[in-house]
Each structure stands twice: as C-alpha cells, then as structure tokens.
Amino acid sequence: MGQPVSEISTSAREAIAEALNQAVAETAVATMLAQNFHWNVKGMSFGPLHALFQTLYEDHFVAQDDLAERIRALDCHAEGQLAGMLKRSKIDEHDGHQSDKEMIQILLDAQEQLSATLSGLEHVASENGDTLTEDLAIERGRAHEKFAWMLRAHLA
C-alpha cells in the first residue's frame, strides 16, 4: 500500500517530480505536434486524420494538467517554460510540412515515446511508494498505447 505525500521523503518526491516533469514536457510537445498536424494535414484522409489529431491534442492538453498538478501535490516545481520542455523532451517538433503518412508515423513514434516515459515514471513512483503517481502513469501509459494502436492501424 502506498503512503501519503507527507510520508514520502523530500528526495523521493524530487525524483518522482523529475520523472513527472519529463512526462509533462513530452506530453506538451506531443500536444503541439498533434495540433500542428491537425491544422496542416491534407489529402484523401484529411477528414478522419483531422479528427484523430484533434482527439490526440485535446487528450494530451488535459493530461499535461493532470501530470503537472501531481507535481504540485508533491510540493515540487512543475516546469512551465516551453524552451525547457523542448530541451527536456525526447519528442521533436516538426514544421507541419510532412505528408499524411509521415505525420501518422511521427505521432505514432511520439505515442510510443510517451508510453515508455510513463513506464519509467511508474517505476520511479512504485520504488518510492507513491501509488497515486504510479496509478496516473499507468492510466496515461494505457491511453498512449491505445493512440499508438490507432495510428498504427492507419499505416497497415
């Protein structure tokens, strides 16, 4: 069973917050990536891709807030600067000039990276007895794996 935040050591909370900030950064970059592609997708698949990309960025926008608020619940600082997020993120920006299939592949790669980052967050939270962060990481990881599956299905 987990422990309340007040019983998690300062060093453990900082380690968890660091992993959470990584997840926030990558989620923020993936949000903008999906929105950029939502605006710029074209071709015969415009309609369904435009809608799917919107579903992604709307989900990710809420997720950023959930992750950042967990950092604050741990009494740590949530990264709020785009430059810091871009520097930290393992997901890269793109200019929106990609083909529809390239956009799908880029977003697929982003979803897989987010899933991996959240798996790492889950591990850090579990090691430190923070079941609430562990649960959040598992929930978000599951969402990103579902999005990866949906994107992968477009490339089959």
C-alpha atoms as an extended CHARMM CRD file, in Angstrom:
* protein
*
       156  EXT
         1         1  MET       CA              0.0000000000        0.0000000000        0.0000000000  PROA      1               0.0000000000
         2         2  GLY       CA              1.1940000000        3.4880000000       -0.7850000000  PROA      2               0.0000000000
         3         3  GLN       CA              1.8800000000        6.2790000000        1.5920000000  PROA      3               0.0000000000
         4         4  PRO       CA              0.5650000000        9.8470000000        1.7700000000  PROA      4               0.0000000000
         5         5  VAL       CA              2.7210000000       12.5950000000        0.2670000000  PROA      5               0.0000000000
         6         6  SER       CA              3.5940000000       13.8000000000        3.7590000000  PROA      6               0.0000000000
         7         7  GLU       CA              5.3480000000       10.4810000000        4.3990000000  PROA      7               0.0000000000
         8         8  ILE       CA              7.3390000000       10.4260000000        1.1410000000  PROA      8               0.0000000000
         9         9  SER       CA             10.8530000000       11.7660000000        1.6540000000  PROA      9               0.0000000000
        10        10  THR       CA             11.9160000000       15.0130000000        0.0190000000  PROA      10              0.0000000000
        11        11  SER       CA             14.4830000000       13.2240000000       -2.1580000000  PROA      11              0.0000000000
        12        12  ALA       CA             11.8700000000       10.6690000000       -3.2790000000  PROA      12              0.0000000000
        13        13  ARG       CA              9.3570000000       13.4240000000       -4.1040000000  PROA      13              0.0000000000
        14        14  GLU       CA             12.0290000000       15.2350000000       -6.1180000000  PROA      14              0.0000000000
        15        15  ALA       CA             12.8890000000       12.0660000000       -8.0700000000  PROA      15              0.0000000000
        16        16  ILE       CA              9.2120000000       11.4590000000       -8.8010000000  PROA      16              0.0000000000
        17        17  ALA       CA              8.7220000000       15.1000000000       -9.7940000000  PROA      17              0.0000000000
        18        18  GLU       CA             11.6950000000       14.8950000000      -12.1620000000  PROA      18              0.0000000000
        19        19  ALA       CA             10.0970000000       11.8990000000      -13.9170000000  PROA      19              0.0000000000
        20        20  LEU       CA              6.7380000000       13.7000000000      -13.9470000000  PROA      20              0.0000000000
        21        21  ASN       CA              8.3360000000       16.8060000000      -15.4810000000  PROA      21              0.0000000000
        22        22  GLN       CA              9.7730000000       14.5910000000      -18.2320000000  PROA      22              0.0000000000
        23        23  ALA       CA              6.2570000000       13.2910000000      -18.9080000000  PROA      23              0.0000000000
        24        24  VAL       CA              4.8160000000       16.8260000000      -18.8880000000  PROA      24              0.0000000000
        25        25  ALA       CA              7.4650000000       18.0360000000      -21.3330000000  PROA      25              0.0000000000
        26        26  GLU       CA              6.9180000000       15.2010000000      -23.7780000000  PROA      26              0.0000000000
        27        27  THR       CA              3.1420000000       15.4930000000      -23.4650000000  PROA      27              0.0000000000
        28        28  ALA       CA              3.3390000000       19.2350000000      -24.1900000000  PROA      28              0.0000000000
        29        29  VAL       CA              5.4780000000       18.6950000000      -27.2910000000  PROA      29              0.0000000000
        30        30  ALA       CA              3.1900000000       15.8790000000      -28.4690000000  PROA      30              0.0000000000
        31        31  THR       CA              0.1660000000       18.1300000000      -27.9010000000  PROA      31              0.0000000000
        32        32  MET       CA              1.5710000000       20.8270000000      -30.1530000000  PROA      32              0.0000000000
        33        33  LEU       CA              2.7100000000       18.2380000000      -32.6790000000  PROA      33              0.0000000000
        34        34  ALA       CA             -0.8120000000       16.8280000000      -32.9590000000  PROA      34              0.0000000000
        35        35  GLN       CA             -2.3260000000       20.3010000000      -33.1810000000  PROA      35              0.0000000000
        36        36  ASN       CA              0.1710000000       21.3580000000      -35.8540000000  PROA      36              0.0000000000
        37        37  PHE       CA             -0.6430000000       18.2580000000      -37.9010000000  PROA      37              0.0000000000
        38        38  HSD       CA             -4.3820000000       18.8110000000      -37.2860000000  PROA      38              0.0000000000
        39        39  TRP       CA             -4.0250000000       22.2320000000      -38.9060000000  PROA      39              0.0000000000
        40        40  ASN       CA             -1.8200000000       21.0980000000      -41.7910000000  PROA      40              0.0000000000
        41        41  VAL       CA             -2.9310000000       17.6080000000      -42.8000000000  PROA      41              0.0000000000
        42        42  LYS       CA             -4.2330000000       17.2940000000      -46.3530000000  PROA      42              0.0000000000
        43        43  GLY       CA             -5.1010000000       14.6200000000      -48.8530000000  PROA      43              0.0000000000
        44        44  MET       CA             -7.7930000000       11.9690000000      -49.2160000000  PROA      44              0.0000000000
        45        45  SER       CA             -7.6310000000       11.1140000000      -45.4970000000  PROA      45              0.0000000000
        46        46  PHE       CA             -7.9990000000       14.7190000000      -44.3710000000  PROA      46              0.0000000000
        47        47  GLY       CA            -11.3390000000       14.2620000000      -42.5590000000  PROA      47              0.0000000000
        48        48  PRO       CA            -10.5390000000       11.2770000000      -40.3490000000  PROA      48              0.0000000000
        49        49  LEU       CA             -6.9580000000       12.3960000000      -39.6670000000  PROA      49              0.0000000000
        50        50  HSD       CA             -8.0360000000       15.9510000000      -38.8460000000  PROA      50              0.0000000000
        51        51  ALA       CA            -10.4770000000       14.4780000000      -36.2900000000  PROA      51              0.0000000000
        52        52  LEU       CA             -7.9990000000       11.9330000000      -34.8920000000  PROA      52              0.0000000000
        53        53  PHE       CA             -5.2800000000       14.5400000000      -34.4600000000  PROA      53              0.0000000000
        54        54  GLN       CA             -7.7820000000       16.7550000000      -32.6080000000  PROA      54              0.0000000000
        55        55  THR       CA             -8.6650000000       13.8620000000      -30.3100000000  PROA      55              0.0000000000
        56        56  LEU       CA             -4.9510000000       13.4650000000      -29.5640000000  PROA      56              0.0000000000
        57        57  TYR       CA             -4.2240000000       17.0870000000      -28.7330000000  PROA      57              0.0000000000
        58        58  GLU       CA             -7.3660000000       17.5170000000      -26.6450000000  PROA      58              0.0000000000
        59        59  ASP       CA             -6.4990000000       14.4030000000      -24.6080000000  PROA      59              0.0000000000
        60        60  HSD       CA             -2.8850000000       15.4920000000      -24.2180000000  PROA      60              0.0000000000
        61        61  PHE       CA             -3.8180000000       19.0020000000      -23.0990000000  PROA      61              0.0000000000
        62        62  VAL       CA             -5.8170000000       17.5840000000      -20.1740000000  PROA      62              0.0000000000
        63        63  ALA       CA             -3.0180000000       15.0900000000      -19.4210000000  PROA      63              0.0000000000
        64        64  GLN       CA             -0.4260000000       17.8760000000      -19.1460000000  PROA      64              0.0000000000
        65        65  ASP       CA             -2.5160000000       19.4930000000      -16.4410000000  PROA      65              0.0000000000
        66        66  ASP       CA             -3.0660000000       16.2140000000      -14.5550000000  PROA      66              0.0000000000
        67        67  LEU       CA              0.6700000000       15.4480000000      -14.5870000000  PROA      67              0.0000000000
        68        68  ALA       CA              1.7060000000       18.9830000000      -13.5940000000  PROA      68              0.0000000000
        69        69  GLU       CA             -0.8490000000       19.1010000000      -10.7910000000  PROA      69              0.0000000000
        70        70  ARG       CA              0.5680000000       15.8540000000       -9.4250000000  PROA      70              0.0000000000
        71        71  ILE       CA              3.9830000000       17.5310000000       -9.3130000000  PROA      71              0.0000000000
        72        72  ARG       CA              2.4700000000       20.3550000000       -7.2880000000  PROA      72              0.0000000000
        73        73  ALA       CA              0.6970000000       17.8660000000       -4.9970000000  PROA      73              0.0000000000
        74        74  LEU       CA              4.1870000000       16.5010000000       -4.2690000000  PROA      74              0.0000000000
        75        75  ASP       CA              5.1680000000       20.0780000000       -3.3340000000  PROA      75              0.0000000000
        76        76  CYS       CA              7.6530000000       20.3140000000       -6.1980000000  PROA      76              0.0000000000
        77        77  HSD       CA              8.0130000000       22.7250000000       -9.1270000000  PROA      77              0.0000000000
        78        78  ALA       CA              6.2700000000       21.9920000000      -12.4320000000  PROA      78              0.0000000000
        79        79  GLU       CA              8.2730000000       23.0820000000      -15.4990000000  PROA      79              0.0000000000
        80        80  GLY       CA              6.2190000000       25.7320000000      -17.2560000000  PROA      80              0.0000000000
        81        81  GLN       CA              8.5380000000       27.0960000000      -19.9100000000  PROA      81              0.0000000000
        82        82  LEU       CA              8.2650000000       25.8380000000      -23.4780000000  PROA      82              0.0000000000
        83        83  ALA       CA             12.0190000000       26.1900000000      -24.0110000000  PROA      83              0.0000000000
        84        84  GLY       CA             12.6690000000       23.9590000000      -21.0080000000  PROA      84              0.0000000000
        85        85  MET       CA             10.1240000000       21.4240000000      -22.2160000000  PROA      85              0.0000000000
        86        86  LEU       CA             11.6310000000       21.3100000000      -25.6980000000  PROA      86              0.0000000000
        87        87  LYS       CA             15.0980000000       20.8430000000      -24.2360000000  PROA      87              0.0000000000
        88        88  ARG       CA             13.9470000000       18.0450000000      -21.9400000000  PROA      88              0.0000000000
        89        89  SER       CA             11.6470000000       16.2560000000      -24.4000000000  PROA      89              0.0000000000
        90        90  LYS       CA             12.6710000000       13.1550000000      -26.3500000000  PROA      90              0.0000000000
        91        91  ILE       CA              9.9370000000       14.0870000000      -28.8490000000  PROA      91              0.0000000000
        92        92  ASP       CA             10.9160000000       16.6100000000      -31.5070000000  PROA      92              0.0000000000
        93        93  GLU       CA              8.9180000000       19.4230000000      -33.0580000000  PROA      93              0.0000000000
        94        94  HSD       CA              8.0800000000       19.3400000000      -36.7670000000  PROA      94              0.0000000000
        95        95  ASP       CA              7.0880000000       22.1230000000      -39.1080000000  PROA      95              0.0000000000
        96        96  GLY       CA              3.8740000000       20.5510000000      -40.4260000000  PROA      96              0.0000000000
        97        97  HSD       CA              5.1130000000       20.1080000000      -43.9910000000  PROA      97              0.0000000000
        98        98  GLN       CA              5.0470000000       16.3180000000      -43.7860000000  PROA      98              0.0000000000
        99        99  SER       CA              2.7930000000       14.0280000000      -45.7960000000  PROA      99              0.0000000000
       100       100  ASP       CA             -0.2120000000       12.4900000000      -44.0730000000  PROA      100             0.0000000000
       101       101  LYS       CA              1.6250000000        9.1580000000      -43.6680000000  PROA      101             0.0000000000
       102       102  GLU       CA              4.7160000000       10.9010000000      -42.2950000000  PROA      102             0.0000000000
       103       103  MET       CA              2.5150000000       12.7600000000      -39.8020000000  PROA      103             0.0000000000
       104       104  ILE       CA              0.9660000000        9.4840000000      -38.6850000000  PROA      104             0.0000000000
       105       105  GLN       CA              4.3960000000        7.8710000000      -38.2380000000  PROA      105             0.0000000000
       106       106  ILE       CA              5.7440000000       10.8670000000      -36.3070000000  PROA      106             0.0000000000
       107       107  LEU       CA              2.7260000000       10.8610000000      -33.9900000000  PROA      107             0.0000000000
       108       108  LEU       CA              2.9940000000        7.0810000000      -33.6040000000  PROA      108             0.0000000000
       109       109  ASP       CA              6.6250000000        7.4430000000      -32.5590000000  PROA      109             0.0000000000
       110       110  ALA       CA              5.6040000000       10.1890000000      -30.1020000000  PROA      110             0.0000000000
       111       111  GLN       CA              2.9320000000        7.9670000000      -28.5530000000  PROA      111             0.0000000000
       112       112  GLU       CA              5.4180000000        5.1330000000      -28.1310000000  PROA      112             0.0000000000
       113       113  GLN       CA              7.9310000000        7.5050000000      -26.5260000000  PROA      113             0.0000000000
       114       114  LEU       CA              5.2810000000        8.8130000000      -24.1460000000  PROA      114             0.0000000000
       115       115  SER       CA              4.3330000000        5.2640000000      -23.2090000000  PROA      115             0.0000000000
       116       116  ALA       CA              7.9860000000        4.4540000000      -22.4590000000  PROA      116             0.0000000000
       117       117  THR       CA              8.4310000000        7.6460000000      -20.4090000000  PROA      117             0.0000000000
       118       118  LEU       CA              5.3050000000        6.8940000000      -18.4060000000  PROA      118             0.0000000000
       119       119  SER       CA              6.5010000000        3.3470000000      -17.7900000000  PROA      119             0.0000000000
       120       120  GLY       CA              9.6890000000        4.8460000000      -16.3320000000  PROA      120             0.0000000000
       121       121  LEU       CA              7.6080000000        7.2250000000      -14.2030000000  PROA      121             0.0000000000
       122       122  GLU       CA              5.5520000000        4.2980000000      -12.9470000000  PROA      122             0.0000000000
       123       123  HSD       CA              8.7400000000        2.5100000000      -11.9120000000  PROA      123             0.0000000000
       124       124  VAL       CA             10.1110000000        5.5450000000      -10.0200000000  PROA      124             0.0000000000
       125       125  ALA       CA              6.7660000000        6.1030000000       -8.2900000000  PROA      125             0.0000000000
       126       126  SER       CA              6.4680000000        2.4220000000       -7.3540000000  PROA      126             0.0000000000
       127       127  GLU       CA             10.0100000000        2.2930000000       -5.9370000000  PROA      127             0.0000000000
       128       128  ASN       CA              9.1520000000        5.2680000000       -3.7260000000  PROA      128             0.0000000000
       129       129  GLY       CA              5.7400000000        4.0890000000       -2.5280000000  PROA      129             0.0000000000
       130       130  ASP       CA              3.7660000000        6.7410000000       -4.4270000000  PROA      130             0.0000000000
       131       131  THR       CA              0.7960000000        4.6970000000       -5.6080000000  PROA      131             0.0000000000
       132       132  LEU       CA             -1.1730000000        7.7360000000       -6.7680000000  PROA      132             0.0000000000
       133       133  THR       CA              1.5320000000        8.7890000000       -9.2200000000  PROA      133             0.0000000000
       134       134  GLU       CA              2.0170000000        5.1430000000      -10.1630000000  PROA      134             0.0000000000
       135       135  ASP       CA             -1.6980000000        4.8970000000      -10.9860000000  PROA      135             0.0000000000
       136       136  LEU       CA             -1.6020000000        8.1250000000      -13.0260000000  PROA      136             0.0000000000
       137       137  ALA       CA              1.4020000000        6.8610000000      -15.0070000000  PROA      137             0.0000000000
       138       138  ILE       CA             -0.3020000000        3.5440000000      -15.7450000000  PROA      138             0.0000000000
       139       139  GLU       CA             -3.5220000000        5.2790000000      -16.8140000000  PROA      139             0.0000000000
       140       140  ARG       CA             -1.6740000000        7.6800000000      -19.1220000000  PROA      140             0.0000000000
       141       141  GLY       CA              0.5450000000        4.9160000000      -20.5000000000  PROA      141             0.0000000000
       142       142  ARG       CA             -2.5410000000        2.9160000000      -21.3900000000  PROA      142             0.0000000000
       143       143  ALA       CA             -4.0140000000        5.9400000000      -23.2200000000  PROA      143             0.0000000000
       144       144  HSD       CA             -0.8360000000        6.4590000000      -25.2570000000  PROA      144             0.0000000000
       145       145  GLU       CA             -0.6300000000        2.7860000000      -26.1780000000  PROA      145             0.0000000000
       146       146  LYS       CA             -4.2160000000        2.9680000000      -27.4340000000  PROA      146             0.0000000000
       147       147  PHE       CA             -3.3870000000        6.0490000000      -29.5090000000  PROA      147             0.0000000000
       148       148  ALA       CA             -0.3220000000        4.2460000000      -30.8850000000  PROA      148             0.0000000000
       149       149  TRP       CA             -2.5270000000        1.3200000000      -31.9190000000  PROA      149             0.0000000000
       150       150  MET       CA             -4.9940000000        3.6840000000      -33.6400000000  PROA      150             0.0000000000
       151       151  LEU       CA             -2.2060000000        5.4370000000      -35.5360000000  PROA      151             0.0000000000
       152       152  ARG       CA             -0.5090000000        2.1440000000      -36.4420000000  PROA      152             0.0000000000
       153       153  ALA       CA             -3.7960000000        0.9000000000      -37.9190000000  PROA      153             0.0000000000
       154       154  HSD       CA             -3.6850000000        3.7830000000      -40.4360000000  PROA      154             0.0000000000
       155       155  LEU       CA             -0.3020000000        2.5960000000      -41.6970000000  PROA      155             0.0000000000
       156       156  ALA       CA             -1.2850000000       -1.0730000000      -42.1730000000  PROA      156             0.0000000000
